[in-house]
Amino acid sequence: MKQYNLSRLDKRVQFGTVKSVQNLINGTTKQQFVPLFTVWYGEFMLTVNNTISLTGTTATTDELIAVRHDERITTALLALIDGVEYKVAGVSSDSELNAYDVVTLTKVNGHG
């Protein structure tokens, strides 16, 4: 992953959690995304060999992004990109100096 070009990290992704928030008007509660931190990311494409070796994901619901190595990113988080919520399904980390991580995101269909 060392060959990833830094200039390709040209988009922002928010990582966060979901919390119950009460509506002050009618008293109901709803689940709402709460951002914890934001990082730059770039789109990541798989080669044919990577696609064959990757298990448990589907092309229609998953997105792969490349980010600078960040130990805060775990599978316990959600990600928000352009108003669309994703669950962090996996993180392929590279902990070397100036390294990048590939983060697998799966679309969220509501909070439940």
N, CA, C and O atoms as CSV, one atom per row, in Angstrom:
chain,resi,resn,atom,element,x,y,z
A,1,MET,N,N,0.819,-1.188,0.000
A,1,MET,CA,C,0.000,0.000,0.000
A,1,MET,C,C,0.864,1.253,0.000
A,1,MET,O,O,0.330,2.362,-0.033
A,2,LYS,N,N,2.167,1.108,0.036
A,2,LYS,CA,C,3.058,2.261,0.090
A,2,LYS,C,C,3.020,3.090,-1.192
A,2,LYS,O,O,3.430,4.251,-1.175
A,3,GLN,N,N,2.542,2.532,-2.298
A,3,GLN,CA,C,2.556,3.227,-3.573
A,3,GLN,C,C,1.387,4.191,-3.746
A,3,GLN,O,O,1.320,4.882,-4.762
A,4,TYR,N,N,0.468,4.260,-2.793
A,4,TYR,CA,C,-0.698,5.132,-2.930
A,4,TYR,C,C,-0.246,6.584,-2.944
A,4,TYR,O,O,0.517,7.001,-2.073
A,5,ASN,N,N,-0.707,7.358,-3.921
A,5,ASN,CA,C,-0.294,8.740,-4.089
A,5,ASN,C,C,-1.054,9.644,-3.129
A,5,ASN,O,O,-2.284,9.642,-3.113
A,6,LEU,N,N,-0.331,10.411,-2.335
A,6,LEU,CA,C,-0.918,11.295,-1.342
A,6,LEU,C,C,-1.922,12.273,-1.957
A,6,LEU,O,O,-2.901,12.631,-1.302
A,7,SER,N,N,-1.705,12.708,-3.187
A,7,SER,CA,C,-2.609,13.672,-3.820
A,7,SER,C,C,-3.987,13.078,-4.110
A,7,SER,O,O,-4.930,13.820,-4.386
A,8,ARG,N,N,-4.117,11.753,-4.051
A,8,ARG,CA,C,-5.423,11.120,-4.285
A,8,ARG,C,C,-6.330,11.207,-3.061
A,8,ARG,O,O,-7.523,10.924,-3.167
A,9,LEU,N,N,-5.796,11.591,-1.904
A,9,LEU,CA,C,-6.603,11.762,-0.700
A,9,LEU,C,C,-7.267,13.137,-0.774
A,9,LEU,O,O,-6.835,14.084,-0.117
A,10,ASP,N,N,-8.321,13.231,-1.581
A,10,ASP,CA,C,-8.918,14.528,-1.868
A,10,ASP,C,C,-10.376,14.666,-1.422
A,10,ASP,O,O,-11.053,15.620,-1.804
A,11,LYS,N,N,-10.856,13.725,-0.623
A,11,LYS,CA,C,-12.234,13.760,-0.128
A,11,LYS,C,C,-12.218,13.622,1.389
A,11,LYS,O,O,-11.235,13.154,1.964
A,12,ARG,N,N,-13.317,14.032,2.043
A,12,ARG,CA,C,-13.401,13.962,3.506
A,12,ARG,C,C,-14.414,12.902,3.922
A,12,ARG,O,O,-15.479,12.776,3.319
A,13,VAL,N,N,-14.072,12.145,4.958
A,13,VAL,CA,C,-14.964,11.160,5.553
A,13,VAL,C,C,-15.017,11.428,7.050
A,13,VAL,O,O,-13.997,11.684,7.690
A,14,GLN,N,N,-16.242,11.361,7.600
A,14,GLN,CA,C,-16.410,11.503,9.041
A,14,GLN,C,C,-16.582,10.117,9.641
A,14,GLN,O,O,-17.357,9.306,9.134
A,15,PHE,N,N,-15.862,9.849,10.714
A,15,PHE,CA,C,-16.053,8.617,11.467
A,15,PHE,C,C,-16.727,8.986,12.776
A,15,PHE,O,O,-16.403,10.001,13.394
A,16,GLY,N,N,-17.684,8.138,13.196
A,16,GLY,CA,C,-18.402,8.443,14.424
A,16,GLY,C,C,-19.235,7.266,14.899
A,16,GLY,O,O,-19.026,6.124,14.490
A,17,THR,N,N,-20.187,7.575,15.773
A,17,THR,CA,C,-21.075,6.569,16.346
A,17,THR,C,C,-22.515,7.038,16.201
A,17,THR,O,O,-22.782,8.119,15.676
A,18,VAL,N,N,-23.432,6.211,16.675
A,18,VAL,CA,C,-24.855,6.557,16.668
A,18,VAL,C,C,-25.309,6.704,18.107
A,18,VAL,O,O,-25.003,5.870,18.959
A,19,LYS,N,N,-26.034,7.766,18.362
A,19,LYS,CA,C,-26.567,7.996,19.704
A,19,LYS,C,C,-28.049,8.319,19.609
A,19,LYS,O,O,-28.519,8.817,18.587
A,20,SER,N,N,-28.785,8.033,20.682
A,20,SER,CA,C,-30.197,8.383,20.757
A,20,SER,C,C,-30.311,9.865,21.081
A,20,SER,O,O,-29.699,10.361,22.026
A,21,VAL,N,N,-31.107,10.559,20.277
A,21,VAL,CA,C,-31.310,11.990,20.463
A,21,VAL,C,C,-32.809,12.225,20.607
A,21,VAL,O,O,-33.603,11.709,19.820
A,22,GLN,N,N,-33.194,13.008,21.619
A,22,GLN,CA,C,-34.607,13.276,21.864
A,22,GLN,C,C,-35.049,14.504,21.080
A,22,GLN,O,O,-34.362,15.526,21.058
A,23,ASN,N,N,-36.222,14.385,20.428
A,23,ASN,CA,C,-36.840,15.499,19.729
A,23,ASN,C,C,-37.499,16.388,20.772
A,23,ASN,O,O,-38.385,15.937,21.499
A,24,LEU,N,N,-37.078,17.648,20.855
A,24,LEU,CA,C,-37.592,18.560,21.872
A,24,LEU,C,C,-39.051,18.949,21.632
A,24,LEU,O,O,-39.729,19.381,22.564
A,25,ILE,N,N,-39.537,18.807,20.420
A,25,ILE,CA,C,-40.910,19.192,20.107
A,25,ILE,C,C,-41.919,18.139,20.556
A,25,ILE,O,O,-42.901,18.465,21.223
A,26,ASN,N,N,-41.682,16.877,20.194
A,26,ASN,CA,C,-42.671,15.840,20.519
A,26,ASN,C,C,-42.172,14.783,21.503
A,26,ASN,O,O,-42.927,13.877,21.855
A,27,GLY,N,N,-40.938,14.874,21.950
A,27,GLY,CA,C,-40.432,13.967,22.972
A,27,GLY,C,C,-39.981,12.602,22.484
A,27,GLY,O,O,-39.517,11.792,23.286
A,28,THR,N,N,-40.104,12.324,21.189
A,28,THR,CA,C,-39.666,11.028,20.672
A,28,THR,C,C,-38.142,11.004,20.560
A,28,THR,O,O,-37.497,12.050,20.491
A,29,THR,N,N,-37.582,9.810,20.544
A,29,THR,CA,C,-36.137,9.677,20.356
A,29,THR,C,C,-35.857,9.025,19.018
A,29,THR,O,O,-36.646,8.224,18.517
A,30,LYS,N,N,-34.729,9.381,18.458
A,30,LYS,CA,C,-34.299,8.755,17.204
A,30,LYS,C,C,-32.798,8.558,17.258
A,30,LYS,O,O,-32.098,9.222,18.023
A,31,GLN,N,N,-32.314,7.647,16.447
A,31,GLN,CA,C,-30.886,7.374,16.348
A,31,GLN,C,C,-30.275,8.377,15.375
A,31,GLN,O,O,-30.810,8.600,14.289
A,32,GLN,N,N,-29.159,8.978,15.766
A,32,GLN,CA,C,-28.525,9.992,14.936
A,32,GLN,C,C,-27.018,9.792,14.925
A,32,GLN,O,O,-26.414,9.479,15.951
A,33,PHE,N,N,-26.415,9.977,13.752
A,33,PHE,CA,C,-24.959,9.884,13.603
A,33,PHE,C,C,-24.300,11.048,14.344
A,33,PHE,O,O,-24.702,12.202,14.196
A,34,VAL,N,N,-23.287,10.725,15.141
A,34,VAL,CA,C,-22.534,11.739,15.882
A,34,VAL,C,C,-21.066,11.606,15.473
A,34,VAL,O,O,-20.423,10.610,15.803
A,35,PRO,N,N,-20.526,12.607,14.753
A,35,PRO,CA,C,-19.134,12.514,14.298
A,35,PRO,C,C,-18.141,12.631,15.448
A,35,PRO,O,O,-18.333,13.416,16.377
A,36,LEU,N,N,-17.065,11.830,15.369
A,36,LEU,CA,C,-15.985,11.872,16.347
A,36,LEU,C,C,-14.733,12.528,15.772
A,36,LEU,O,O,-14.058,13.299,16.453
A,37,PHE,N,N,-14.426,12.211,14.495
A,37,PHE,CA,C,-13.271,12.814,13.832
A,37,PHE,C,C,-13.434,12.697,12.324
A,37,PHE,O,O,-14.211,11.878,11.835
A,38,THR,N,N,-12.694,13.523,11.595
A,38,THR,CA,C,-12.757,13.564,10.133
A,38,THR,C,C,-11.355,13.387,9.575
A,38,THR,O,O,-10.390,13.933,10.110
A,39,VAL,N,N,-11.247,12.610,8.485
A,39,VAL,CA,C,-9.949,12.414,7.832
A,39,VAL,C,C,-10.113,12.545,6.317
A,39,VAL,O,O,-11.217,12.443,5.782
A,40,TRP,N,N,-8.997,12.771,5.649
A,40,TRP,CA,C,-8.970,12.776,4.182
A,40,TRP,C,C,-8.927,11.332,3.685
A,40,TRP,O,O,-8.289,10.481,4.305
A,41,TYR,N,N,-9.597,11.057,2.578
A,41,TYR,CA,C,-9.559,9.717,1.992
A,41,TYR,C,C,-9.519,9.807,0.480
A,41,TYR,O,O,-9.802,10.850,-0.108
A,42,GLY,N,N,-9.165,8.697,-0.131
A,42,GLY,CA,C,-9.189,8.555,-1.575
A,42,GLY,C,C,-9.874,7.253,-1.924
A,42,GLY,O,O,-9.912,6.324,-1.117
A,43,GLU,N,N,-10.417,7.185,-3.129
A,43,GLU,CA,C,-11.070,5.949,-3.566
A,43,GLU,C,C,-10.008,4.884,-3.795
A,43,GLU,O,O,-8.884,5.178,-4.203
A,44,PHE,N,N,-10.388,3.651,-3.525
A,44,PHE,CA,C,-9.454,2.536,-3.668
A,44,PHE,C,C,-10.105,1.478,-4.529
A,44,PHE,O,O,-11.228,1.057,-4.251
A,45,MET,N,N,-9.424,1.046,-5.559
A,45,MET,CA,C,-9.942,0.016,-6.460
A,45,MET,C,C,-9.175,-1.278,-6.248
A,45,MET,O,O,-7.960,-1.273,-6.052
A,46,LEU,N,N,-9.905,-2.385,-6.290
A,46,LEU,CA,C,-9.278,-3.695,-6.135
A,46,LEU,C,C,-8.829,-4.233,-7.481
A,46,LEU,O,O,-9.463,-3.992,-8.508
A,47,THR,N,N,-7.724,-4.968,-7.458
A,47,THR,CA,C,-7.331,-5.711,-8.645
A,47,THR,C,C,-8.171,-6.979,-8.699
A,47,THR,O,O,-8.869,-7.291,-7.734
A,48,VAL,N,N,-8.121,-7.704,-9.784
A,48,VAL,CA,C,-8.877,-8.950,-9.901
A,48,VAL,C,C,-8.439,-9.939,-8.831
A,48,VAL,O,O,-9.285,-10.610,-8.239
A,49,ASN,N,N,-7.141,-10.046,-8.568
A,49,ASN,CA,C,-6.644,-10.964,-7.536
A,49,ASN,C,C,-7.148,-10.576,-6.157
A,49,ASN,O,O,-7.515,-11.446,-5.367
A,50,ASN,N,N,-7.171,-9.259,-5.850
A,50,ASN,CA,C,-7.693,-8.800,-4.562
A,50,ASN,C,C,-9.166,-9.137,-4.425
A,50,ASN,O,O,-9.615,-9.551,-3.356
A,51,THR,N,N,-9.924,-8.960,-5.505
A,51,THR,CA,C,-11.356,-9.219,-5.472
A,51,THR,C,C,-11.637,-10.694,-5.207
A,51,THR,O,O,-12.542,-11.022,-4.440
A,52,ILE,N,N,-10.880,-11.573,-5.824
A,52,ILE,CA,C,-11.069,-13.008,-5.634
A,52,ILE,C,C,-10.707,-13.419,-4.214
A,52,ILE,O,O,-11.376,-14.273,-3.633
A,53,SER,N,N,-9.656,-12.823,-3.641
A,53,SER,CA,C,-9.230,-13.218,-2.303
A,53,SER,C,C,-10.054,-12.575,-1.191
A,53,SER,O,O,-10.008,-13.039,-0.052
A,54,LEU,N,N,-10.806,-11.519,-1.497
A,54,LEU,CA,C,-11.618,-10.839,-0.492
A,54,LEU,C,C,-12.895,-11.638,-0.271
A,54,LEU,O,O,-13.621,-11.923,-1.223
A,55,THR,N,N,-13.174,-12.003,0.983
A,55,THR,CA,C,-14.368,-12.799,1.266
A,55,THR,C,C,-15.326,-12.032,2.140
A,55,THR,O,O,-14.918,-11.163,2.910
A,56,GLY,N,N,-16.612,-12.353,2.022
A,56,GLY,CA,C,-17.624,-11.776,2.890
A,56,GLY,C,C,-18.088,-10.393,2.509
A,56,GLY,O,O,-18.755,-9.743,3.314
A,57,THR,N,N,-17.768,-9.905,1.319
A,57,THR,CA,C,-18.252,-8.598,0.910
A,57,THR,C,C,-18.992,-8.698,-0.404
A,57,THR,O,O,-18.786,-9.632,-1.178
A,58,THR,N,N,-19.850,-7.736,-0.647
A,58,THR,CA,C,-20.575,-7.687,-1.908
A,58,THR,C,C,-20.320,-6.347,-2.565
A,58,THR,O,O,-20.256,-5.317,-1.894
A,59,ALA,N,N,-20.175,-6.364,-3.875
A,59,ALA,CA,C,-19.821,-5.155,-4.611
A,59,ALA,C,C,-20.914,-4.094,-4.543
A,59,ALA,O,O,-20.619,-2.908,-4.685
A,60,THR,N,N,-22.157,-4.485,-4.332
A,60,THR,CA,C,-23.241,-3.512,-4.355
A,60,THR,C,C,-23.342,-2.703,-3.073
A,60,THR,O,O,-23.842,-1.578,-3.113
A,61,THR,N,N,-22.895,-3.217,-1.951
A,61,THR,CA,C,-23.048,-2.497,-0.696
A,61,THR,C,C,-21.730,-2.028,-0.101
A,61,THR,O,O,-21.731,-1.275,0.873
A,62,ASP,N,N,-20.620,-2.449,-0.657
A,62,ASP,CA,C,-19.338,-2.122,-0.066
A,62,ASP,C,C,-18.599,-1.057,-0.855
A,62,ASP,O,O,-18.715,-0.949,-2.076
A,63,GLU,N,N,-17.844,-0.283,-0.114
A,63,GLU,CA,C,-16.988,0.741,-0.692
A,63,GLU,C,C,-15.634,0.607,-0.014
A,63,GLU,O,O,-15.555,0.375,1.192
A,64,LEU,N,N,-14.583,0.753,-0.785
A,64,LEU,CA,C,-13.230,0.701,-0.235
A,64,LEU,C,C,-12.617,2.085,-0.349
A,64,LEU,O,O,-12.656,2.714,-1.406
A,65,ILE,N,N,-12.042,2.555,0.773
A,65,ILE,CA,C,-11.376,3.844,0.758
A,65,ILE,C,C,-9.978,3.681,1.335
A,65,ILE,O,O,-9.722,2.792,2.148
A,66,ALA,N,N,-9.080,4.555,0.899
A,66,ALA,CA,C,-7.715,4.568,1.430
A,66,ALA,C,C,-7.548,5.820,2.279
A,66,ALA,O,O,-7.910,6.919,1.859
A,67,VAL,N,N,-6.995,5.645,3.481
A,67,VAL,CA,C,-6.751,6.751,4.395
A,67,VAL,C,C,-5.327,6.620,4.933
A,67,VAL,O,O,-4.743,5.536,4.906
A,68,ARG,N,N,-4.775,7.727,5.420
A,68,ARG,CA,C,-3.495,7.632,6.120
A,68,ARG,C,C,-3.691,6.749,7.335
A,68,ARG,O,O,-4.770,6.751,7.926
A,69,HIS,N,N,-2.679,5.996,7.721
A,69,HIS,CA,C,-2.808,5.084,8.860
A,69,HIS,C,C,-3.307,5.845,10.085
A,69,HIS,O,O,-2.735,6.866,10.466
A,70,ASP,N,N,-4.381,5.339,10.701
A,70,ASP,CA,C,-4.987,6.002,11.861
A,70,ASP,C,C,-5.559,4.913,12.769
A,70,ASP,O,O,-6.532,4.248,12.415
A,71,GLU,N,N,-4.952,4.739,13.931
A,71,GLU,CA,C,-5.378,3.678,14.855
A,71,GLU,C,C,-6.766,3.907,15.439
A,71,GLU,O,O,-7.342,2.986,16.017
A,72,ARG,N,N,-7.319,5.115,15.301
A,72,ARG,CA,C,-8.670,5.387,15.799
A,72,ARG,C,C,-9.747,4.691,14.971
A,72,ARG,O,O,-10.859,4.477,15.454
A,73,ILE,N,N,-9.426,4.340,13.733
A,73,ILE,CA,C,-10.421,3.726,12.844
A,73,ILE,C,C,-10.525,2.245,13.174
A,73,ILE,O,O,-9.568,1.490,13.001
A,74,THR,N,N,-11.713,1.834,13.658
A,74,THR,CA,C,-11.966,0.437,14.019
A,74,THR,C,C,-13.323,0.019,13.475
A,74,THR,O,O,-14.083,0.842,12.965
A,75,THR,N,N,-13.613,-1.272,13.591
A,75,THR,CA,C,-14.899,-1.788,13.117
A,75,THR,C,C,-16.050,-1.412,14.041
A,75,THR,O,O,-17.198,-1.742,13.744
A,76,ALA,N,N,-15.780,-0.737,15.145
A,76,ALA,CA,C,-16.840,-0.279,16.048
A,76,ALA,C,C,-17.449,1.044,15.583
A,76,ALA,O,O,-18.423,1.517,16.169
A,77,LEU,N,N,-16.880,1.643,14.531
A,77,LEU,CA,C,-17.317,2.961,14.081
A,77,LEU,C,C,-18.217,2.903,12.859
A,77,LEU,O,O,-18.311,1.889,12.168
A,78,LEU,N,N,-18.871,4.022,12.621
A,78,LEU,CA,C,-19.613,4.268,11.385
A,78,LEU,C,C,-18.853,5.335,10.617
A,78,LEU,O,O,-18.029,6.053,11.183
A,79,ALA,N,N,-19.136,5.436,9.317
A,79,ALA,CA,C,-18.531,6.473,8.488
A,79,ALA,C,C,-19.637,7.194,7.733
A,79,ALA,O,O,-20.640,6.589,7.355
A,80,LEU,N,N,-19.448,8.483,7.519
A,80,LEU,CA,C,-20.412,9.286,6.777
A,80,LEU,C,C,-19.697,9.933,5.606
A,80,LEU,O,O,-18.768,10.720,5.785
A,81,ILE,N,N,-20.151,9.584,4.387
A,81,ILE,CA,C,-19.589,10.136,3.157
A,81,ILE,C,C,-20.738,10.682,2.330
A,81,ILE,O,O,-21.650,9.940,1.964
A,82,ASP,N,N,-20.701,11.969,2.035
A,82,ASP,CA,C,-21.725,12.622,1.210
A,82,ASP,C,C,-23.134,12.311,1.686
A,82,ASP,O,O,-24.026,12.083,0.869
A,83,GLY,N,N,-23.347,12.299,3.002
A,83,GLY,CA,C,-24.675,12.070,3.569
A,83,GLY,C,C,-25.094,10.611,3.641
A,83,GLY,O,O,-26.200,10.318,4.093
A,84,VAL,N,N,-24.238,9.682,3.206
A,84,VAL,CA,C,-24.548,8.255,3.238
A,84,VAL,C,C,-23.784,7.615,4.388
A,84,VAL,O,O,-22.575,7.802,4.521
A,85,GLU,N,N,-24.503,6.852,5.225
A,85,GLU,CA,C,-23.878,6.178,6.361
A,85,GLU,C,C,-23.391,4.792,5.986
A,85,GLU,O,O,-24.061,4.048,5.270
A,86,TYR,N,N,-22.201,4.460,6.488
A,86,TYR,CA,C,-21.590,3.155,6.284
A,86,TYR,C,C,-21.114,2.630,7.627
A,86,TYR,O,O,-20.765,3.400,8.521
A,87,LYS,N,N,-21.103,1.308,7.757
A,87,LYS,CA,C,-20.471,0.653,8.902
A,87,LYS,C,C,-19.059,0.290,8.471
A,87,LYS,O,O,-18.845,-0.146,7.340
A,88,VAL,N,N,-18.099,0.466,9.364
A,88,VAL,CA,C,-16.726,0.045,9.065
A,88,VAL,C,C,-16.686,-1.471,9.205
A,88,VAL,O,O,-16.741,-2.003,10.314
A,89,ALA,N,N,-16.590,-2.160,8.074
A,89,ALA,CA,C,-16.624,-3.623,8.070
A,89,ALA,C,C,-15.243,-4.223,8.253
A,89,ALA,O,O,-15.118,-5.370,8.684
A,90,GLY,N,N,-14.214,-3.469,7.934
A,90,GLY,CA,C,-12.860,-3.983,8.091
A,90,GLY,C,C,-11.829,-2.908,7.848
A,90,GLY,O,O,-12.081,-1.930,7.145
A,91,VAL,N,N,-10.666,-3.102,8.438
A,91,VAL,CA,C,-9.552,-2.171,8.256
A,91,VAL,C,C,-8.303,-2.997,7.969
A,91,VAL,O,O,-7.873,-3.801,8.796
A,92,SER,N,N,-7.734,-2.791,6.801
A,92,SER,CA,C,-6.478,-3.449,6.450
A,92,SER,C,C,-5.376,-2.446,6.731
A,92,SER,O,O,-5.134,-1.537,5.937
A,93,SER,N,N,-4.705,-2.617,7.869
A,93,SER,CA,C,-3.755,-1.617,8.356
A,93,SER,C,C,-2.342,-1.869,7.887
A,93,SER,O,O,-1.927,-3.005,7.661
A,94,ASP,N,N,-1.619,-0.780,7.749
A,94,ASP,CA,C,-0.199,-0.806,7.472
A,94,ASP,C,C,0.413,0.208,8.429
A,94,ASP,O,O,0.242,1.412,8.236
A,95,SER,N,N,1.117,-0.248,9.446
A,95,SER,CA,C,1.576,0.638,10.513
A,95,SER,C,C,2.960,1.241,10.274
A,95,SER,O,O,3.520,1.863,11.176
A,96,GLU,N,N,3.517,1.069,9.084
A,96,GLU,CA,C,4.826,1.655,8.803
A,96,GLU,C,C,4.711,3.168,8.692
A,96,GLU,O,O,3.610,3.698,8.540
A,97,LEU,N,N,5.836,3.865,8.767
A,97,LEU,CA,C,5.873,5.311,8.645
A,97,LEU,C,C,5.293,5.741,7.298
A,97,LEU,O,O,5.631,5.166,6.264
A,98,ASN,N,N,4.422,6.748,7.308
A,98,ASN,CA,C,3.769,7.271,6.101
A,98,ASN,C,C,2.958,6.207,5.372
A,98,ASN,O,O,2.911,6.206,4.141
A,99,ALA,N,N,2.324,5.311,6.103
A,99,ALA,CA,C,1.566,4.213,5.505
A,99,ALA,C,C,0.097,4.587,5.348
A,99,ALA,O,O,-0.366,5.599,5.874
A,100,TYR,N,N,-0.613,3.754,4.621
A,100,TYR,CA,C,-2.033,3.931,4.366
A,100,TYR,C,C,-2.796,2.694,4.810
A,100,TYR,O,O,-2.241,1.597,4.869
A,101,ASP,N,N,-4.072,2.879,5.123
A,101,ASP,CA,C,-4.962,1.780,5.458
A,101,ASP,C,C,-6.068,1.719,4.406
A,101,ASP,O,O,-6.493,2.744,3.874
A,102,VAL,N,N,-6.523,0.509,4.118
A,102,VAL,CA,C,-7.695,0.335,3.265
A,102,VAL,C,C,-8.859,-0.008,4.188
A,102,VAL,O,O,-8.808,-0.989,4.930
A,103,VAL,N,N,-9.915,0.816,4.134
A,103,VAL,CA,C,-11.068,0.652,5.002
A,103,VAL,C,C,-12.237,0.164,4.162
A,103,VAL,O,O,-12.591,0.793,3.164
A,104,THR,N,N,-12.843,-0.962,4.560
A,104,THR,CA,C,-14.022,-1.506,3.880
A,104,THR,C,C,-15.260,-0.975,4.583
A,104,THR,O,O,-15.425,-1.142,5.791
A,105,LEU,N,N,-16.133,-0.331,3.807
A,105,LEU,CA,C,-17.356,0.251,4.338
A,105,LEU,C,C,-18.567,-0.456,3.743
A,105,LEU,O,O,-18.592,-0.744,2.547
A,106,THR,N,N,-19.577,-0.738,4.576
A,106,THR,CA,C,-20.830,-1.368,4.138
A,106,THR,C,C,-21.969,-0.409,4.418
A,106,THR,O,O,-22.090,0.111,5.527
A,107,LYS,N,N,-22.813,-0.170,3.409
A,107,LYS,CA,C,-23.937,0.746,3.558
A,107,LYS,C,C,-24.849,0.353,4.707
A,107,LYS,O,O,-25.126,-0.828,4.918
A,108,VAL,N,N,-25.316,1.362,5.457
A,108,VAL,CA,C,-26.238,1.155,6.570
A,108,VAL,C,C,-27.642,1.494,6.085
A,108,VAL,O,O,-27.866,2.542,5.480
A,109,ASN,N,N,-28.594,0.584,6.360
A,109,ASN,CA,C,-29.992,0.836,6.006
A,109,ASN,C,C,-30.779,1.065,7.271
A,109,ASN,O,O,-31.534,0.189,7.694
A,110,GLY,N,N,-30.620,2.232,7.890
A,110,GLY,CA,C,-31.304,2.527,9.142
A,110,GLY,C,C,-30.454,2.088,10.322
A,110,GLY,O,O,-29.363,1.548,10.142
A,111,HIS,N,N,-30.953,2.319,11.521
A,111,HIS,CA,C,-30.225,1.983,12.739
A,111,HIS,C,C,-31.039,0.968,13.499
A,111,HIS,O,O,-32.061,1.317,14.089
A,112,GLY,N,N,-30.623,-0.248,13.501
A,112,GLY,CA,C,-31.439,-1.165,14.237
A,112,GLY,C,C,-30.730,-2.324,14.683
A,112,GLY,O,O,-31.313,-3.194,15.329
